[in-house]
Amino acid sequence: MSVTTSEAISTMATEERKPMIECRDVHKYYADYHALRGIDLTIREGEFSRFWGRRAAARRRFCAP
């Protein structure tokens, strides 16, 4: 029986999976408006993520310069 890469990743403990994207203490301001307040995010190998929130601008700007 053969095990695919995605099956092998899904059975690994979260701590064992390599972080592919890591962001720490992200803040974003628009003039006096503090849109993002200290956001931390780690997406590990084999994981998928999406952003939820009240303001679309904050979600779009999380990864923008």
Legacy VTK file of the C-alpha trace (Angstrom):
# vtk DataFile Version 3.0
C-alpha trace
ASCII
DATASET POLYDATA
POINTS 65 float
0.000 0.000 0.000
1.334 3.430 -0.975
0.863 6.651 1.043
0.608 9.968 -0.797
2.347 13.104 0.407
-0.950 14.783 1.359
-1.990 11.718 3.406
1.361 11.689 5.194
1.086 15.415 6.013
-2.471 15.086 7.311
-1.427 12.424 9.828
1.491 14.459 11.217
1.019 16.364 14.484
0.620 20.114 14.003
3.938 20.822 15.730
5.761 18.490 13.334
4.582 20.332 10.217
6.864 23.041 8.897
5.491 26.625 8.981
5.040 27.838 5.393
3.760 31.335 6.275
4.343 33.083 9.590
3.312 36.606 10.578
3.763 38.087 14.053
2.331 41.234 15.614
1.002 42.729 12.354
-0.472 46.233 12.686
-2.025 48.360 9.938
-3.171 51.967 10.267
-5.256 54.136 7.961
-4.570 57.658 9.230
-5.893 57.443 12.827
-7.827 54.190 12.287
-6.076 51.071 13.651
-7.398 48.416 11.204
-5.222 45.460 12.256
-4.186 45.118 15.899
-1.348 42.716 16.609
-2.405 39.878 14.300
-0.443 36.613 14.594
-0.779 33.927 11.930
0.979 30.626 11.246
-0.038 28.455 8.308
1.710 25.108 8.343
2.410 22.669 5.535
-0.854 21.077 4.368
-3.129 23.698 5.984
-5.534 26.135 4.358
-6.714 29.387 5.879
-9.076 32.267 5.186
-9.724 35.627 6.767
-12.995 36.652 8.398
-13.892 40.027 9.783
-16.166 43.011 9.595
-14.013 45.149 7.346
-12.992 43.925 3.915
-10.197 46.514 3.696
-8.431 45.037 6.727
-8.606 41.525 5.288
-7.266 42.662 1.914
-4.477 44.710 3.478
-3.162 41.969 5.772
-0.714 40.741 3.114
-0.271 44.006 1.205
2.660 46.367 1.825
LINES 1 66
65 0 1 2 3 4 5 6 7 8 9 10 11 12 13 14 15 16 17 18 19 20 21 22 23 24 25 26 27 28 29 30 31 32 33 34 35 36 37 38 39 40 41 42 43 44 45 46 47 48 49 50 51 52 53 54 55 56 57 58 59 60 61 62 63 64
